[in-house]
């Protein structure tokens, strides 16, 4: 694939995403805002990016924890809003395609990786069990920026694909009741 065709495909994808966002209803923006805030509060509280009396952090945060946390929260909230079906659409009319399942898995993976990326490396019980305390500092802490970038990429790509799908294959409400299929002479 040439660089020119890659850029053209990227422009088409971003253009489709922009069109989809312009078509969003107030309800979708509200869900995006609430879901973003909810994700931010949950991840921020557990990883002690939001100071709280319940959880503690043994190693201080680094400068990039906050932008990763906020950008992933924003992406997760907007991704959540793409799953709202338009008013008047029957859930059985919406196809559960492999592409939809893929973007769902990518969004979940992005959220989990964000939690691992911004959390305290030695407070993460999985990392400590697998690597030990010194291994968590030596091996897991340097890996956290890679997890952060991966988390933002997965969430962003899933969001772009979902937004593109809203424009290229929109689910529209039915205009009225569908006529019953007619029986043919062969079926009688």
N, C-alpha and C positions, 0 to 999 in steps of 0.2 A: 504494500500500500504506500502510495507516495505521500510526502508531507503536505502537498497541496490538497489531496483528497481528505486527509485527516483533518486539516483545518476547516475544510468545507463542511465535513460531517459535524465537527464541533460547533460551527456557527449555526447549523440547522438545529442541532440539539438545544443549544442555548436559546435560539429564537423560539422554538416550540415551548420551552420552559417559560419564557417570558410571556408568551401568549396565554399559556395556561394560568399563570399567576394573575394576569389582567382579567381573566374570566372568573376568578374565585369569588364566591359570595361572602357576605359578612360572616355567615356561620362558619365557613372554612377558616377565615382569618381568626375568628374567636377561638376555634378549636386549636389552631396552630399556636396561638398565644398561650392558652391554658396548658397545652401539652408541653410546650417549651419551658414554661415556668415550673411545671410539675417535674419534668426530667431534671431541670437545673437544681431544684430543691432537693430531690432525692439523691442525686449524685453528689451535689455540693455538701450535703449534710453527712453522708456516709464517708466521704473522702476528706472531710473537715476543711473544705475550701470555704464553707460557711461555718465559722466557729460555733460550736455547740457543746453543751455539757455531757452529751451522751457518748460521743465518739472522740477519740484522741488520735493524735498523729505524732509519731516519734521523730520523723524527719520532716523538716520544713518544706513548704511548697517551693517550687521553682517558678520563674517568671512565666513560662509558657503554659503552666497548668490552667491559668484563668482563661486565656483566649481559646484553648482547646475545649475546655469545659463549656464555655458560652457558645462557641460556634457549633459544637456537637448538639447542645441543647436546642439551639435554634433549628438546626437541620432535622433533628428528631421530631420536634413539634410540627414543622412544616410537612415532614413525611407522614406523620400521623393524620394530618388534615387531608392528605390525598386519598385516604381510605374512606372518606365520607362519600356516600352515594348521593346523587342529586335527589331533591324532593320528588316524590312520586314514582321512583324507580323501584320495582320489585326486586328484592335481593336475589331471587332465582334468575333474573335477567342478566346478572353480572357473572361473567365467566371467571372461574378460578383457574387462570392460565398458569403455565410454568413460569412465564415472565413475572407474573404477580407474586408467585411464591418465591422466586429468586430475589426480588426487591425486598420482600418481607424479611427474608433471611439476612440480606445485606444490611438492612436497617437495624435488626436485632444485634448482629455481629458488631456493627459500628458503635452501638450503645454500650455493649459489654466491653469492647476494647477501650472506649473512652474512660470507663470506670477503672480499668486496669492501668491506663496511661496516667491519669491524674491522681491516683491514689498513692498513699505512702507505700514504698516498696517493701518495707519490713512489717507493715501492718496487714499486708495481704497474706492471709493464712495459706492460700494455695501456693504462692511463691515461696513462703518460708518452709512449708512442708516439703516442697519439691527440691529446693535449693539450699535450705538452711538459712540462718540469719545473715551470715557473711556472703553466701551465694546470692541472696536477694539483693544485697547492696552491690556486689561485684558484677553479677550477670543480669539481674532483672532491671535494676535502676537505669543502666545505660540503654536498655531495650525500650524503655517507656516512651521516648520521643518517636521511635519507629511505630509503636502502637498508636500513638496520638495521630500521626499522619495517616496511618492506615484507617483509623476510626473515622477521621474526617472525610477521607476519600470514599470509603464504603457508604457512609451516610449521604454524602453529596451525590455520588453516582446513582444511588437508589432513588434519591429525590428527583434528580434530573430525568431518569427513566420513567418514574411515575408521572411527572408533569408532562413529558412528551406523550405518554399514553393517553392523558386526558384530552389532548388536542387531536392526536392522530386517530384515536379510537374512542371518542367520547361516548359515554352511556347516556342516552337521552331518554326522558320519560316517554312512555307510550302515549300516542295521540288518543287512544280510546281502546275499547275492548277489541281483542283480536277475534276475527271470525273463526268459527269452528271449522276444522278441516272437513272437506266434503268427502263422503264415501264414494269410491268408484264402484263401477259394476263388478269389478273383479273381487272386491273385498266383501261383497254382500253374500 
